[in-house]
Amino acid sequence: MSANPFAGPNRIVALLSAVATALMIGAYFAPIWWVSLTAPNYPPDAFPDGIRIHFHFNGVFNGCSAAGKGSRMASEIIQKDISHEDERYNPITDKGKDVNQGAQGLDCVHEMNTINHYVGMFPIATGAPVEKPLAKFFFAFFAVMLIAFMLPQRAARVRLLSAGFLAVAAWMLVDQYALGGLQAHVAHYVSETATFFNEPEKIRGWGENVTRITHLVIGATFVAMLLIVLGVARVRAFTLVLALIPALLPIYFLITYAGWLWFFGHNMHPWGAFTLKPFMPTVFGEGKVAQFSTYSYPYWGYAMLVGVMICLLLALLIRRRQLREGSVE
């Protein structure tokens, strides 16, 4: 048996796993999915992207671009223009000035929250309140598994898993408890959720639920780390789990994304300005809600996740054959 991870099939497994790890880390910082709303009151020349937001693993971000030269948005009066602190730009007295300098796009996360408020839908920040702040630890957890998967020797694999998981666990405890990450996140969650809905007691209870569930998820993560180390140490074929779990990231995202869309569409306040029956927002493709057209599609970050899946499935096939032949431990 060759113990060299850079020889023969081991080299291919290591290379595929390394590419998958790089793509996975890149996907964490990339927009995975985008959603846009269009309506007659958001004309294309002023809002070329509609009201667009980007979903990342660690949050939801503005997807609207800056106002372009000659667009209606560029010439519209905004609050800064009419304030007393800032002198409004006059193109007649300064013809040489770049009218696009310092241009900013609409904050579409806030705009979509405002639109959703009129139908009684909760703010976007309400969604995935446990998953978002813990996503970085899950990705580190997966990265340790993939690095261990590259190694053909069981003893080395177990040692790397043990050291890597201890490091991730320590980071999680320090970040969430010692540095107050969990407390700060819950405070932000409560503040954002209360932006449009004056229900302090209910929202405070939701914040307490986020805290409790986060405790449970962190504890479950530690248990999963222990089970994986024991499984790899005792069951030869368990090594395949190290690549199989991260390979399913595109599926995890879709399930979570669809689940939270269902939550938003089925938990609306009855006092919204417009009453809508419970509905399932569009997960993929185009839809219609009242006068709004909705668009929901994967973005380039999701392509990176698909790349992770393809690389790891190929690596799994090779490693599975090696295990059957006994060429790796």
N, C-alpha and C positions, 0 to 999 in steps of 0.2 A: 504493500500500500504506500502510495506517495503522500508524504506529509507536506509537500510544497504546495501552497495555495495558488502558486503562479505557474503550475505545470499541468498540461493536458486539460481535461474537463474542469479541474479545479480552477484553472485560470479563467475559463469562460464563466463559471458560476460567480467567481469573485468580481469579474468585470461587469456582468449583468447586475449584480447586487450593488456595486458601487454606483453605476449609472442610475439605478432605481433610487438609491439613497440621495444622490444629488438632485434628482428630479423631485423627490418628495420634499426635501428641504426648500427647494425653490417654490414648490406649490404652496407651502405655508405662507409665503409672503406675496403670493399672486392672487388676483381676482379669480375665483372659481366659477362663479355664475353671475349673470347680470339680469336685471329686471327693469323694465321701462313701462311707463304709463304715458299714453298720448290722449289728447282730448282737443276739442275745438278751441278751448281757451288757452291752449299751449301751442301756438302756430309753429310749424317747422322752421321758419326762418329765424324765429327767436329762440326756439328750443329744439335744435336739430336732433338731439338724442332723446327727446321727450323728458319725462321725469325719470331719470335713470340712477339706479344704485348698483353697487358691486358687492357681492357676498364673498368674504374671505373666511378662513377658518377661525380667525380671531376677532371677527366683527363685520359690520356692514359699513361701507364707505361710499362717499359721493362719486357718482359716475358721470356727472355733467361736466362738459368742457367749458373753457372760458369763452366769453362772448367774442365773436369774430367781427372783423371790420365790415361795416356795411349792414350788419344784421340788425333786426329790430331791438334785440336785447341790448346791443351796444349803445343805442341811442335813447334807451328808456331812462327816465329819472329814477334813481334809487335813493335810499335814505341818506347815504353819504353825500349825495349831490345837494340835498336841500338842508343839510345841517349847517349850523353856524360856525362850526370849528374848521370846516374845509371849504376852501374857495372852489367853486365849480369851474371846471375846465371850459374855456371859451375857444372854440376852433377858429373864430374869426380873428381874434387877436394873436393866435399862436398857430398859424397854418402848418408850420413845420413839425408840430408835435405828433408823435405816434399815438393815435387814438386807442390802440390796443395795448399800450404799455400799462402794466398793472391790472389788466382786465381780469375779472374773476367770474367763474361760473356760479350758477345758482347752487345753493346747498340743497341738493336733491334729497338727502336723507330727511332733512327737516321738512322739506316741501311734501314729501310722500307721507310723513307722519301727520302733517296738517290735513292732507287729503283723506287719509285713513280715519282721522278723528271725526270727520263729518259723517261717517257711516258707523261710528262707534267702535272702530278697531283700535286695539292697543298699539302703543309706539313700538317701532321696530326693535328697540333695545330690550324689549320684554322677551324676545325669542332667544333660545339657547343660552340662558344666563349661567349655566354651569359649564357647558361645552366650550364656550369661547375663551374664558380665562385659563382653562386647563389644557387647551389645545397644544400649547407649546411643550407641555410635559408629555403628552401623548406622542407627539412627533419625536421627541427625544427617546422615549420608550421604544418606538418603532425603529429608530436609527440604531440603537444598541442591538436590537434583535437582528437587524440586517447585517451589521458588522460581524456578529457572532455566526451568522449563517454562512459567511464566506469561509470560515475555518473548517478544514476537514477532520480535525482531531477533536474528539468529544471533551477531553480534559481542558484543552485550551478554550473551547467554546463555553464551557461551564464557568471557567475563571473570568472570562470577559463579560459574560452575562452578569455574574455576581458583582463585579466591580462597577460595571456600567449602571446596573439597576440601583446600586447603593448611591451612586452619584446623582442619578435622576431623583431618587427618593429624598435625598438630602436637599437638593435644589428646590423641590416642591415644598418641603416643610419650611425651609427658610423663607422662600418667596411668599407663600400663602399665610404663614403664621408669624414668624419672627419679624418679617418686614411689613406685615399688615396688608399683604396683597388681597386677601379674601375680604377683609373688613372694608378696604377702599372700594373694591369691586361692588360689594353689596350696597354701599352707600351711593355709588354712582347709579346702580341699577334702580334703587328706590327713587332717586332724584329724577332719572329719565322717565320712569314709569308714571310718576306723578305730574309730568309736564302738562298733560291734557286732561287728567282725571283726578278729581278731588275726592279721593277715598283713602285718607291716610291710614286708617286702621287695616283695611284690606291689603294695601300695598306694603305696609310694614310686615304683615303676616307673610306676604310673598317673599320679602327679603329674608325673613327668618327661614322660610322653606329653602331658599337658595343656599343659605349657610349650612343647613342640616344635610341637604343632598350633596353639597360639595364635600362635607366631611365623609359621607358614605362613599362617594366616588373615589376620593383619595385613599381611603382604607381599602376599597376593592382593588384599586390599582396596585397597592402593595401586596395584596394577596395574589393577584395575577402574576406579579413578578416572581414571587416565591414558587408558585405552581409551575411556571415556565422553567425556572432553574431546575427544580426537581424532575420535571418531565424530561428535559434534555439529558439530565444526568442518568436517568434510569431507563428511559425508553428510546431506543435508537431512532426509530422513525419519527419521534416527536420533533426532531430537528426541522422537519418540513413546516411545522407550525410557525417557526421563526420568520419565514418568508410569506406564508399563506395569509397571516393576519394583516400585515401591511399591504399585501397585494389587493385586498378588498376595500381599500380606501375610497375609490370612486363610488362603490355601493354604499359604504357607510354615509358618505356625504349626501347622496340622493335620498336615503331613508330618513336621515335627520332633517334635511331640507323640506321634504314632502310632509313630514310629521309636524313641523312647526308651521308650515303653510296651513295645514288642516286646523291647527290650534287657532291661528289668527282668524280664519274664516268661520269658525264655529264658536267663538267666544267674544262676541261683540256686545257692546253696551246698548241697551234698548233706547237710551236717550240721544242717540246720534241724530243729527239734523236730517239724515235720510235713512230710512229703514230698509235693510236688506235681509232676506232670508239667509240662514246659514248656508255657506257654499264652500267649495274647494277651489282655492286659487289655482291658476294654471302653473303646473310644475315645469312643463316643457311645451314650447310653442306659443301660439297666439290665443288670446281669449277676450272676453268682453264683460265688463262690470259696469252697469249703468251706462253713462256716456263715455266711459274710459275704455280704450283698447289696451290690453296688457300683452307684454312680450316677456318671455322667460326662456333664456338659452344659456348653455354652457359657454364659459369664456376660456381664454388660453390657459389659465391655471388648471382647468379640468382636463385639458389635453395632456398636461404634465402628469396628472394622476393616472390617466389611461396608459401613458408611457411607463409609469411605475408598475402597473398591473401586468403589462405585456412582458417587461423585463423579468419580473419575478416569476411569472408563470413559466417562462422559458427556463429560468434557473431552477425552478422546482422540478421540472421534467428531467433535467440533467441530474440533479441531486438525488431524485427518487431512483433513477437507474443506477447511480453509484451505490446507493444503499442496498439495492437488491444484489448487486455484484460483489458487495463487500469491500469496495475500493476506498470507502470513507467510513469513519466510525459513527 
